[in-house]
Amino acid sequence: MTNTNIKIVVNQDYRDTKSKEEHISDYIDSLKTIEECMEPYKEQKRDLKKEYLEKKWLSKEDISLSVRALRLLKDKVDIPALMDMYLALQGEHGEENE
């Protein structure tokens, strides 16, 4: 006995209906919108840095190193491995001592 009531459903995904150029355009439009939304926060970040520099609470180097350290922590970087690599590269590619 064969079943003649079988239905085949073709599910066309949204990404299959647009060209690559249309996807690029959509991506850029979305990215621009996100970046516009982020701008007030970026401005707040610049103001915060400016305030700390103006009040001489921290130097540019202090801020830079603090931000780098935070990113290393967030990325869970293996500090001993990083130091090993740093020292290896320093010997080969570091500034020459005079």
C-alpha positions in Angstrom: 0.0 0.0 0.0 1.4 3.4 -0.9 0.6 6.7 0.7 -0.6 9.2 -1.8 -1.2 11.9 0.8 2.5 12.9 1.2 3.1 16.6 0.9 6.5 18.1 0.2 7.0 21.4 1.8 9.7 23.7 0.5 10.9 26.1 3.1 12.8 29.0 1.5 15.0 30.7 4.0 15.1 34.5 4.1 18.8 34.5 3.2 18.0 32.5 0.0 15.8 35.3 -1.3 18.4 38.1 -1.4 21.5 38.6 -3.4 24.9 39.1 -1.8 24.9 42.8 -2.6 21.5 43.1 -0.8 22.9 41.3 2.2 25.9 43.6 2.2 23.7 46.7 2.0 21.5 45.4 4.9 24.6 44.6 7.0 26.0 48.1 6.4 22.7 49.7 7.3 22.4 47.7 10.5 26.1 48.5 11.4 25.6 52.2 10.8 22.5 52.1 13.1 24.4 50.3 15.8 27.4 52.7 15.6 25.1 55.7 15.8 23.5 54.2 18.9 27.0 53.7 20.4 28.2 57.2 19.7 26.9 58.7 23.0 28.7 56.0 24.9 31.9 56.6 23.0 31.6 60.3 23.8 31.1 59.5 27.4 34.2 57.3 27.4 36.2 60.2 25.8 34.9 62.6 28.4 35.8 60.2 31.3 39.4 59.9 30.0 39.6 63.7 29.5 38.4 64.3 33.1 41.0 61.9 34.6 43.8 63.5 32.5 42.7 67.1 33.3 42.5 66.3 37.1 45.8 64.5 36.8 44.4 61.5 38.5 46.0 59.3 35.9 48.4 59.7 33.0 47.7 58.6 29.4 50.1 55.7 30.1 48.2 54.7 33.2 44.9 54.7 31.3 46.3 52.8 28.4 47.9 50.1 30.6 44.7 49.8 32.6 42.6 49.3 29.5 45.1 46.7 28.1 45.1 44.8 31.4 41.3 44.8 31.5 41.1 43.4 28.0 43.7 40.7 28.9 41.5 39.7 31.8 38.3 39.7 29.8 40.0 37.5 27.1 41.4 35.2 29.8 44.9 35.5 28.4 47.5 33.2 29.8 50.0 35.8 31.1 53.0 33.4 31.6 52.6 32.3 28.0 52.2 35.9 26.8 55.4 36.9 28.7 57.3 34.0 27.2 56.2 35.1 23.7 56.9 38.7 24.5 60.4 37.9 25.7 61.1 35.7 22.6 59.9 38.4 20.3 61.8 41.1 22.2 65.0 39.3 21.5 64.4 39.0 17.8 62.3 42.1 17.0 62.9 44.5 19.9 64.7 47.8 19.6 68.4 47.5 19.5 70.2 48.5 22.6 72.8 51.2 22.1 
